[in-house]
Structure formats: C-alpha cells, structure tokens
Amino acid sequence: MESLQFISTTPEKLANLISEGVRLELQQLRKELLHENANDELLTREETCELLSINPSTLWAWTNRGVIKAYGISGSRRYYKRSEIMKALKQLKK
C-alpha cells in the first residue's frame, strides 16, 4: 500500500480537494447515466444494486412492490432496464 503525507495541507484544503474529486466523479456518473445509448441497457441484479447503492433484499422488495420492474430471460436471471430505474428515481424537494 502506498503512503501519502500531507505536510503543508490544512484540513480545509484537504476537504476542498476531496470535495472537488467527488464533484468531478459525480459529473462523470451523471453523463454516463444520461447518455442516450445507456438508457435501454439491461442491468443485472448486482449492477442494479450497485447503481442504486442498495442491497439485494431492498431490490427484491422494490421489485415485489412494483417500484422497479424486473425482466426475466431465462431461469432465475433477472434484468432491469436502466431507463426505468432512472424514471423510478424521484426528485426531492429542495
């Protein structure tokens, strides 16, 4: 593991560096999620859980309640449409 030392960095500067890095990553994620070709992409259960930052039991509950629709192609495999996942997300009031 590589070590990193911050000798002349204040806690505020470090917080700003971290915030900027997170902001850039979120911008990139947003671009990927809104990409036109990505909207019809089928996601596995694992990919859907990772995208929504939830565990499989939550995904199962949401699927059973009709919050998110699952598609089956064969056997026990379930897939979710990225476009439907994005529509299921609701904007919170500010």
MODELLER restraints for C-alpha pairs under 7 A, 6 or more apart:
rsr = mdl.restraints
at = mdl.atoms
rsr.add(forms.Gaussian(group=physical.xy_distance, feature=features.Distance(at['CA:39:A'], at['CA:82:A']), mean=5.36, stdev=0.5))
rsr.add(forms.Gaussian(group=physical.xy_distance, feature=features.Distance(at['CA:39:A'], at['CA:83:A']), mean=4.46, stdev=0.5))
rsr.add(forms.Gaussian(group=physical.xy_distance, feature=features.Distance(at['CA:40:A'], at['CA:81:A']), mean=6.09, stdev=0.5))
rsr.add(forms.Gaussian(group=physical.xy_distance, feature=features.Distance(at['CA:40:A'], at['CA:82:A']), mean=6.12, stdev=0.5))
rsr.add(forms.Gaussian(group=physical.xy_distance, feature=features.Distance(at['CA:40:A'], at['CA:83:A']), mean=5.86, stdev=0.5))
rsr.add(forms.Gaussian(group=physical.xy_distance, feature=features.Distance(at['CA:41:A'], at['CA:81:A']), mean=5.89, stdev=0.5))
rsr.add(forms.Gaussian(group=physical.xy_distance, feature=features.Distance(at['CA:41:A'], at['CA:82:A']), mean=5.64, stdev=0.5))
rsr.add(forms.Gaussian(group=physical.xy_distance, feature=features.Distance(at['CA:42:A'], at['CA:79:A']), mean=5.89, stdev=0.5))
rsr.add(forms.Gaussian(group=physical.xy_distance, feature=features.Distance(at['CA:42:A'], at['CA:80:A']), mean=5.45, stdev=0.5))
rsr.add(forms.Gaussian(group=physical.xy_distance, feature=features.Distance(at['CA:42:A'], at['CA:81:A']), mean=4.74, stdev=0.5))
rsr.add(forms.Gaussian(group=physical.xy_distance, feature=features.Distance(at['CA:42:A'], at['CA:82:A']), mean=6.25, stdev=0.5))
rsr.add(forms.Gaussian(group=physical.xy_distance, feature=features.Distance(at['CA:43:A'], at['CA:79:A']), mean=5.36, stdev=0.5))
rsr.add(forms.Gaussian(group=physical.xy_distance, feature=features.Distance(at['CA:43:A'], at['CA:80:A']), mean=5.08, stdev=0.5))
rsr.add(forms.Gaussian(group=physical.xy_distance, feature=features.Distance(at['CA:43:A'], at['CA:81:A']), mean=6.21, stdev=0.5))
rsr.add(forms.Gaussian(group=physical.xy_distance, feature=features.Distance(at['CA:43:A'], at['CA:82:A']), mean=6.65, stdev=0.5))
rsr.add(forms.Gaussian(group=physical.xy_distance, feature=features.Distance(at['CA:44:A'], at['CA:78:A']), mean=6.40, stdev=0.5))
rsr.add(forms.Gaussian(group=physical.xy_distance, feature=features.Distance(at['CA:44:A'], at['CA:79:A']), mean=4.82, stdev=0.5))
rsr.add(forms.Gaussian(group=physical.xy_distance, feature=features.Distance(at['CA:44:A'], at['CA:80:A']), mean=6.45, stdev=0.5))
rsr.add(forms.Gaussian(group=physical.xy_distance, feature=features.Distance(at['CA:45:A'], at['CA:78:A']), mean=6.43, stdev=0.5))
rsr.add(forms.Gaussian(group=physical.xy_distance, feature=features.Distance(at['CA:45:A'], at['CA:79:A']), mean=6.28, stdev=0.5))
rsr.add(forms.Gaussian(group=physical.xy_distance, feature=features.Distance(at['CA:49:A'], at['CA:55:A']), mean=5.84, stdev=0.5))
rsr.add(forms.Gaussian(group=physical.xy_distance, feature=features.Distance(at['CA:49:A'], at['CA:56:A']), mean=6.32, stdev=0.5))
rsr.add(forms.Gaussian(group=physical.xy_distance, feature=features.Distance(at['CA:49:A'], at['CA:59:A']), mean=6.78, stdev=0.5))
rsr.add(forms.Gaussian(group=physical.xy_distance, feature=features.Distance(at['CA:62:A'], at['CA:68:A']), mean=5.94, stdev=0.5))
rsr.add(forms.Gaussian(group=physical.xy_distance, feature=features.Distance(at['CA:63:A'], at['CA:69:A']), mean=5.79, stdev=0.5))
rsr.add(forms.Gaussian(group=physical.xy_distance, feature=features.Distance(at['CA:63:A'], at['CA:70:A']), mean=6.52, stdev=0.5))
rsr.add(forms.Gaussian(group=physical.xy_distance, feature=features.Distance(at['CA:67:A'], at['CA:88:A']), mean=6.74, stdev=0.5))
rsr.add(forms.Gaussian(group=physical.xy_distance, feature=features.Distance(at['CA:68:A'], at['CA:85:A']), mean=6.46, stdev=0.5))
rsr.add(forms.Gaussian(group=physical.xy_distance, feature=features.Distance(at['CA:68:A'], at['CA:88:A']), mean=6.73, stdev=0.5))
rsr.add(forms.Gaussian(group=physical.xy_distance, feature=features.Distance(at['CA:69:A'], at['CA:80:A']), mean=6.63, stdev=0.5))
rsr.add(forms.Gaussian(group=physical.xy_distance, feature=features.Distance(at['CA:70:A'], at['CA:78:A']), mean=5.96, stdev=0.5))
rsr.add(forms.Gaussian(group=physical.xy_distance, feature=features.Distance(at['CA:70:A'], at['CA:79:A']), mean=5.60, stdev=0.5))
rsr.add(forms.Gaussian(group=physical.xy_distance, feature=features.Distance(at['CA:70:A'], at['CA:80:A']), mean=5.16, stdev=0.5))
rsr.add(forms.Gaussian(group=physical.xy_distance, feature=features.Distance(at['CA:71:A'], at['CA:78:A']), mean=5.47, stdev=0.5))
rsr.add(forms.Gaussian(group=physical.xy_distance, feature=features.Distance(at['CA:71:A'], at['CA:79:A']), mean=5.00, stdev=0.5))
rsr.add(forms.Gaussian(group=physical.xy_distance, feature=features.Distance(at['CA:71:A'], at['CA:80:A']), mean=6.14, stdev=0.5))
rsr.add(forms.Gaussian(group=physical.xy_distance, feature=features.Distance(at['CA:72:A'], at['CA:78:A']), mean=4.74, stdev=0.5))
rsr.add(forms.Gaussian(group=physical.xy_distance, feature=features.Distance(at['CA:72:A'], at['CA:79:A']), mean=6.20, stdev=0.5))
